[in-house]
Amino acid sequence: MLAHQDIYVLRDQETAEFRYTPVVALLMSGLALLNQSAADTVWFSLNFILCIIMFVLLKKMLVREAALSSRETFLLYALGLLGTFRFILHNLDSGQSNILMLASMISGLYYASKKRELLGAAFFAFSIMIKYTPIIFLPYFILRRKFKLAGAIICFMGIYFLLPGVFIGMKSNLQYVKAWAPFLTQSSILDETTILDSRNQSMLSLCQRSFTPGCKKYWVDSPPMPFGSFNLNQAQVKLIFIFLAVILYGLSLLKYCKKTDKKDTPFCYYVDYGLLSVCVVLFNLNAWKPTFIFLLFPYMVICYHLIKTGFKEKLLIFLLTGSYLLNISTMYSIFGKEFTNKLYFYSPLTFSALLVFVALLRIKFSK
């Protein structure tokens, strides 16, 4: 990028070189100045530190009044880690950007909860610059009358789009910005093979695999799908996906206050943030395994609620356990590669995220 080369060239139809915004490319150019071994070490160390920061900030957000005992604090960290440990390891091993993105998002929500909206907006806007999916929080902030936060996020997004121009010139930066958006749709992100791929655990992939026989076209050994005989076309499948997405997103945005509450408590917001985090995962059209690290926020919210209520809500325990088991069911070391590869076609991680969503709804609408 510093040499003004076109970073958004689609070199082949299977693998895209770079899908992030120019400001992310600018930041990553520092790593490019190092040799591969040193860059790997720096990136791994940064992500490891960010993981620790995420857990600490989430605990600070959730525990605002009555402090947790040492045992309760250990349980909160352990249960949160239990649900996301393999996703964290997968991100660390593959060098994905999801940890940086999630850490930025959590930092933004943390500082916003401390009434430091500008700092929170700076972090949150950066998470959107890495991948656009956290932008679904913006309508929520507006509906909750967090106008200062929403406005600041939009302003910082504009700043981040302009920032590379300081280093490479505004003309070159404008060319990069123009190339960025169409590059996303010209890549393999939306092709049929990517959507049908069993490793893609997005909600759109669940719908596509469930209602079409398309998997057999690319993977002859794929298992029979429950509604494959319906043989819906892609437009019909997308309508089902949009219908489900509207329902999930609408439930996330819906404001609900208990009759005994005069105003929203911070925990009410955190439950909604958890619901929106699940939507970030499910609405991502390329929801591969590393993406599910975004379940960390909702897992921590559910676990905190269970700890504070003395684990008395059996339904929540059942839903949380089911989610954990579905995550574990995709481990080669336990169930073998052949079984796991076939199981992936049935979207176990997608259903795991949906169980988490239902658990959060249970908390949100409980009397």
N, C-alpha and C positions, 0 to 999 in steps of 0.2 A: 504493500500500500504506500509506504514512504517513497517507493520508486515510481509511484503513479501507474502501477500495472493494474489491469482490469481483474479485480478479485472475484467478480461475479460471472465469469465465463463458465458456461456449462460444458465441461470437457467430455462427458459422456452422459447417456440417458439413465444410467443406473446409480451413479454416485455423484453427488454435488460436492464441490470443494468447500463452499462457504455460504451459509445462509443467514448470517448475523448482520446487524446494522454496521455502518462504517465506524461508529465510535467504539464498538467492541473490537473491530479489526485493528483500530489504532492502539487500543490497550494491549492487545495480544501481540502487536509488533515488537514489543519489548522482549517477549519470550523468543521471538524469531531471531533476535540478535545473539542468543546463546546457542551452544551446541545442543543436540537433541537430549543427551543425558542430563545436562544441567537444567534444561527447560522442563524436562519431565520431573526432576526433583523439586524444582521451585513450584510447579503447578500442583504436584501431589501434596507438598507441604502446605501450600495455601489452602487447598480444599480440606485437608485434615483439620487445620486451625478453624476454618469456617464451620465445619461440622460441630466443633466444640462450642463455638459462639452461638450457633443456632439453638442448641439445647439450653444453653444458659439464658439466652434472651426469652425463649419460650417459657421457661420456668419463672423468670421475673415477671413476664406478662400475666401468667395465670395466677401466681401467688401474690396477691396485692394486699390482703388484709391479714387474716390469720396465717401465721407461718406454718409450713409443714414440718413435721418431725423428721429426724434423720432417716428413719425407716420409710416414711411416706415420700421423702425426696428421692430416696434410692428406688422406690417402686415406680415413681413417675418417670425417672430416667430409664429404668430397666424396661418398663412396658412400652415406652415410646421407641426405644432402641430395638426391642424385639420385633416390632412390626416393620421396621424400615432397615434393619441391619444389612440384609442382603442387597437392598437397593443402594445403600451407601457404599458398600464394598464394590458393587458393580460400577458405580460412578467413579470411584477412586481408581479402579483397575482400568477402565476404558478412557478416562480423561475427559468425560463429558462435562458440559458447562452447567448442568442442573444444580449442582451444589452452590456455585456462585450465584445463580439466578434465585434459588430459594433463600439463600442467606441474605441477599439484597432485599427480597420481598419481606422476610421476617423482620429485618432491621427497620424497614420502612414502617411496617405495622407497629413495631415496638415504639419507635420514636413518636409516631402519630398518637399512640395511646398515652404518651407522656406530655402531650400538648406541644410537641416540638414538630409542628407540621412541615416546616420547610425542610428540615433535615430528613424527616420521614419521607417526604415527597421525592427528595433527591435519590434516596436509596430505592424507593419503589419504582420510580421512573426508569432507573437503570436496569431493574429486573425486566421491565417491558422491552428495553433495548436489546436484551440478550435473546429473549423469545417473547413474542407478542401476547401470549395467552393470559398473563396476569392483568391485561387491560380490561378483563371482564369485571374487575373490582370497581372500575370507575363509575358505572351506573349505580352501584350500591352506595358508594360514597355520596353521590349526588342525592339519591333518594333519602339517605340518612342525614341530609343537610350538612354534610361535611364539605362545604363549598370551598373553603380555604385549602383543604387538603387536595381535593380534586383539581382545582385550578392550578395549584402549585405543581402537581404531577404533570399536567399538560404543558406548563411552562418549562419544566425541566426536560421533558421529552423534546421540546423545540430546541433547547440549549444543547442537548446531546446530539441532535441531528446536525447542528451548526458547528459543534466543537472541533471536529476533524479539520474544518476549513482553516483553523488557526495554524495548523501544522503543514497542511498539504495545499492550501489555497482554496478559496471558496469555489472557484470554477471546477476544480477536480472533485471537491466534496459534493457539489451539486450533481455531477455526473454519477457519482457513487450512489447517492440517495435515489436518483431516478432509476438506476439499474436494480436497486435492492428489491423493491416490491414486486415487479414482474418476474424477477429471478425466482422468487418463491414458487410461483405458479408454473413456471417453465421447467422446474426440476421434477424429480420423481416423487414428490411429496403426495401427489394426488392420483398417480396412475393406479390401475386396477390391481396390479401385482403387489404394490406396496400396501394397499388397503386390505387385500385378502391374506397377506402374509401372516402366518400364525403368531409370529413374534410381535406383531402390532396389536396391542391390547386396547385400542381406542374404542369408544362406543360406536363410531361409524363402522369400524372393522367388525365388531360384534354383529351389527345389523347386516352388513354385507355378507359375512360368512354364513349367518343363520338363515337368510332368506333367499340365497342364490346357490346354485350348484357350482359356482365359479371355481372353488378350491380344486375340484377334480381336474380342471383344465390345466392347472399349473403343478399340482401335487397329486399324482395318481393314487398315492397311498394315504391321502387324507381321509379321516373318518367321516361317516355320514352325518350330515347336519340335521337338526330337528325339523326345520322348516324349509329345507333346500328344495323340496318338491314344489314350493310356491313359485319358484323361478321368477322372482320379481326383477324388473329392470332397474338400472341404477337410479333413475329419477324417483322411482317408488321407494327404494331403499333410503335415499337421502331424505325423502319426506318423513319416513319413520324416524330417522335419526334426528331431524329438526324438531319433530313433535316431542320426542323424549327429551331433547336438550332444552326446549322451551319449558317443559314441566319442571325439570331439575333446576334450571336457572330461576324460574319463577318462584319456586319454593325457597331458594336461597335468598332471593330479594325480599320475600314477604316479611313484613314486620309483624312480630307477634309479641305482645306484652301480657304478662300475667295480670289478672285483675288486682292482685295485691301490690303490684309494682307501679309506682308513680312515674318512673322513667326507666329507660334501659340501663342495665348494669353493664360494666365492662365485659363480664363473662358472656352476656347476650351477644355482644359484637364478636367475641372470639368464636362462639358457636357458628355464627354466620361466616366468619372468615374460614372456618374449617369446611363448611359446605362449599364455599367458593373455591377453596383449594382442591376439593374433589372434582369440581367442574373443570378446573384448570387441567387436571389429568385426563378426564373423560372426553373433553372437547378437543384435546390435542389430536390432530389427525394422524400424527406419527407417535403414538404413545407406546414407545418401546419400554422395556423393563426399567431403565434408569429414570424414566419420567415419574415413576411411582414413588420416588423419594418425597414428592409433594404431599404424600399422605402423612408425613411426620406431624404437620400442624394438627390435622383432625385427630390423629391418634393421641397426641398429647392432651388435647381438649377432653376427649372421651375418658382417658385414663385419670386425668385430674378430677373429673366429675365423679368417677367411680370411687376414687380414694376419699374424696370429701363426703360421699354418701355411704361410706363403709361397705362398698361392694354389695349393696342390697338389691340393685336393679338387675334381675336375672336376665331380662331380655337384652340389655346392653352387653352383659357378659357373653351371652350366646352370640350376638352379632359380632362382637370384637374377636371372640375365639374363632368364629367362622372365617372372618377376614384373615386372621393370622394363618389358619390352616390352608386356606386357598393360596396364600403367598408361598407357604412351604411346599405345597403340592407341585410346584414347578421346579423343584431342585433335583438336578440329575443325580446327585450323590445319594438321594433317598429313594427315589422311585424309578431311577434308570432313564436313560436317554430316550429310548423308543416310546415308553409310556408317556413321558413328559412332553415330547414333541407332539404327540397326538392330542394330549390334554390341552395344549396351547390353542388348538383350533376352537375350543369351546370357551375361550376367553376367561380363564380363572381369575386373572388379575383385575379384569374389568368388573367381575362380580364381587371381588374383594372390595374394590372401591365403592361399589353400590351398597354393600353391607355397611360400610363406614358412613355413607351418606344417610342411610336409614337410621343408624344409631344416633347421628347428630340431629336428625329430625325428631327422634324420640325425646332427646334432651330439650330441643327448642320448644316443642309443643306440650311438654309434660306439665301437669297441673301442680 
